[in-house]
């Protein structure tokens, strides 16, 4: 059984894929369903995937495959009725990307609080200023979950842009992978053989690990405020 919003999103993805041959972006889904943030779309997408209606294709932008439809669901023309009457698909920002902006993969959510399981599958792409990007370096983006970094101006729902690297200096805000399974966004400090992952919120304690248990997955180089 799907909720109304889950069904609406499934109808919209189905209609757009049938019409355009490509699934809509997360921004287009958010606007079509009149949601305030993309985090709501992420939750709906995960729910549809868990229920076996769709599949996200790894390492490809805007790649969602419809696996099945609910019984009685109409084809694309009727399904398109879920779209807001004033919705218009966003044009691809080709000229912007070619001039002063670039696109980086959005690969999931990162905990700014208690570590959560690391996500490594591209679910969308985000356009960022080229000033955030280093030439010949790999970058990715993550949506922030939690409030432990609010003292650094990083709020839940924000998008952080990360330069992929396996080293960082003390004081850098990093994506740290703990024991190869949990990722968190914290400020880095080393104390001998101990790595300290420091929150920017007094409600959270500093996390301390043996250095061998922590891998640096990247250094934060930019922030995009989403609300």
N, C-alpha and C positions, 0 to 999 in steps of 0.2 A: 504494500500500500504506500503510495506516494502522497506527500503533503501537496497542498495547492501550489506553493512556490516551486517545489521540486518538479511537479508536472509542467508548470508554466515554463521553467527553464528548459526542460527536455523538449517541449514543443518548439521553443525558440531556436534551440540548437539544430533540431531536425529541419525546421523550415529554412533557416539560413544555409545549412549544408546542402539541402536540395536545390536551393535557388542559386547559390554562389559557388558550390563545389568546395567550400572551405568553412570550417567552423568559425563562429564569431569570436572576437577577442573578449577578454574579461571586462574591459571597459564597455564594450557594446552590450554585453549581457547585463551589466549593472544598470546601464541607462534603460535598456528595454524593460527590465523588471522593476525599474524605479526604486532601486536600492541605494542606500547612502554610501556604502563602501564596498570594495571588492572582497573584503573578508566574508561577507554574506554569500557572495558567489562561490568562493572557495569552499565554504561549508556545504552548499548545495551540490557542487560538483562532486565532492567526496562522498556525499550521501548517495548520489546516483551511481557512482562507481562501485560503492560497497554493495548496492542492490543489483548490480549486474546489468544496468541499462546502458552505460557508456564505458569507454576505456580511453584513458589518456595515453597518447603515444609519446614515449620518452624521447628527449633530445630533438623535438620538432615543435616549432612555434604554432600556436592555434591549431593543434592537432587533437581533436576529440572524435572518437569513432562511436557511432550509435550501434550498440550490440542488439538491442531489442526495444520494442515499444509496448506500452501497456495495451491490454486488450481493449479494442474499441477506439483507440486513438486514431484520429483522422489523418489524412495525408497533409502535405505541406501547405496548400492554400488555406485550409481551415486552421492548421496549427499556427499560421502566421498571425492569427487574430490576437494572440497573446501580446504582441508587440504594442507598446504605447502608440497612440495615433500620431504623436508628434515625433516619434523616434526616426532618426536618420542615421544610417551607419556612418561611422567616422571614416573619413578618407585616410588612406595610409600617408603618413607625413614624409613623403619621399624627399621633397626639397629640403625639409628641416634636417632629416637624417644625413643628407649629403653635404650640408653646409656646416652647421654648428651643433649638431647633436648626433648621438649614436644610440644603438639599441643593444641591450644586454638581456640575457635570459633571466626570467624570474623562476627560481627553482624550488620555491616552497616557503615555509614559514620558519623563523628562527626565534627561539625563546629568549626574551630579555627578562629572565626570572629563573625558575627551575628548568634545567636542561630538558629538551624534548628530543624525540628521535629525529635524526638528520634526514632531510629530504633532498634527493639529488635528481629529480626529474623536472625537466622544463615544463611549466604549465602556462607560460605566456611570455611575452617580451615587453620590456618597458623602455621608453625613450628617455635618455638622460643627456645633459650637457656634455659635450666632448671635453670640457675642462675637468670633469671628474675622471676621465679615462687616461691611462698611461699608454703611449704608443707601444705596440708589440706585446702588450700584456693582456691576460685573460681576465675578464670581469664577469660578475654575476650579481643578481639582485635577490633580496629576501624580504618578505613581509614580516614585520616585528610583531611578536605576540608577548604580552606581558608589560610590566611597568617598571622593571628594575633599573632601567637606564634613563628614566625621566630627568634626572639631574644633568644629563648630557644633552637634553633636548630631544631625546628619542622616545616617541610615544607609541603605544599599541596601534597597529594599523599602518604605521609609516613604512616606507620602503628604504632599505639600506643598500647602497651600492658597494660591492666588495671587490677588491683586487685579489685575485687568487695568488697566494704565496704561502710558503711553509715556514716563514720566519716573521718576527715582528719585534719592535723595540718596546721596552717598558713604557707604559703610558698609552700605547696604541689601543684602540678599540678593535677587537678581533672576533672572528668566528672561530671558536675553539671546539674541537671534537674530543669528547671525553670517552675513553675506552672504546673507540671506534664505533660508537653507536648513538651517542647523544651530543647534540650541538647546542651551543649557547653563545649569546652575544655579550661580551664583557670587556672591561678594561684589563689589560695584561700587566702583571708584575711578577718578576722572578725573585726568589729568595733562596739562593743555593740550589738544591735539587728539588725545590718546591715551586710549583707554578700557582700563582694566585690569580683568580678570576674575580674581579672586583665589580660590584654593582654600584650604580650611581643613584641609589635610593637607600636611605638609612634603614628601611624596613627589611632589607635583605642582607644576610651575612656574606662575607667574602668566602668563596669556595676555594679550597686548597687541595691540590693533588700532587702526587709525585710526578715529576716532569715526564716520565716515561708513559704516563697514562693520558697525556694531553697532546694533541696534534693541532697545530695552527692551520686552518683552512683558508685564511685570507684576512686582509686588513680592511676595515671600513674606510672608504674614501669619499663617500657622499651620502646624502640623506634627501629623500623626497617626501615631503609632508603630504598626506592624502586627505586630511580633513582639518 
